[in-house]
Amino acid sequence: MRSWSKEVFSLNIGKIISELRNKNGMSQQVLADSLFVSRDLVSKWENGTRRPNYRMIEKIAEVFNAKVDEIVDTTDLVFKELFDGNLAGIEISDADLAVVLDRFLRSIPEKDADIFINRYYHLKNTAEIAEAYGIRENHVRSILSKTRAKLARYIKESKK
């Protein structure tokens, strides 16, 4: 059994941001200014108190002329997004999850299932999904959030 609230993801983002910043001779303040955030927030990223979201990681990569994958394992980041929040604390084996997930995806509207699969199986970012479906990125995030909540309820109901 895996408890998703206890899942440890290999997100060493802070150390990597610090290394990139130092390699480029940049202070925390200069990085903060180029990202339009506070120096305190950059410090929190670097010491592991906070983690930047995917959108901010893309901006950080751009500042350092790096790829997102150089900063974070995008697979870990996407799975952390999937299993945080509504799915946190749900205990289910990987085999059971695969069966429940297959049934769940067949039970929801096709577009929602496709968006979910594009994000969590194909690991596409929300901007790519939005462009493919001709919808706004915040609409994609809303669909994903609602679908994760429905999945959590579905899993809980399937365990009864």
Residue, then its C-alpha position, 0 to 999 in steps of 0.5 A: m500500500r502506498s500512502w500518497s501523503k507520505e510519498v517522497f518526491s525527489l524535488n531538490i529544486g532549491k539546491i539546483i536554483s542556488e547552484l544555477r544562480n551562483k554559477n551565473g554570478m547572480s544574487q538572490q535579489v537580482l534573480a528575484d527582480s528578474l522573476f518579479v518576486s521577493r528576495d525572501l521567496v527566492s531564499k525560501w525556495e533555496n532553503g526548501t521552505r517553499r517550492p516554486n510552481y511549474r509556471m515559475i520553474e519555467k520562468i526560472a529556466e528561462v532566466f538561466n537559459a536552461k531547460v525545465d528538466e535541468i531544474v526539476d524532474t517534471t515527472d515527479l512534479v506532475f505526480k506531486e501535483l496529482f497526488d497532493g490535495n484531494l488524493a493526499g492520505i488515500e491508501i491504495s496499491d499501484a495495481d488497484l490504482a491502475v484499475v480504478l483509474d481506468r474505470f474512472l476515466r471511462s466514467i467522465p466526459e471524454k474531453d476531461a479524460d483526454i485533458f487528464i491523460n495529456r497532463y498526467y500520462h503524457l506529462k504535457n504542461t497546461a499551456e500545451i493542453a490549452e493550445a491543443y483544445g483551444i481553451r484558456e490555460n486557467h480553464v485547463r487548470s480548473i478541469l484538472s482540479k475538478t477531475r482530481a477531486k472527482l477521482a479522490r471521491y471515486i477512489k474513496e467510493s470504490k474502497k467501500 
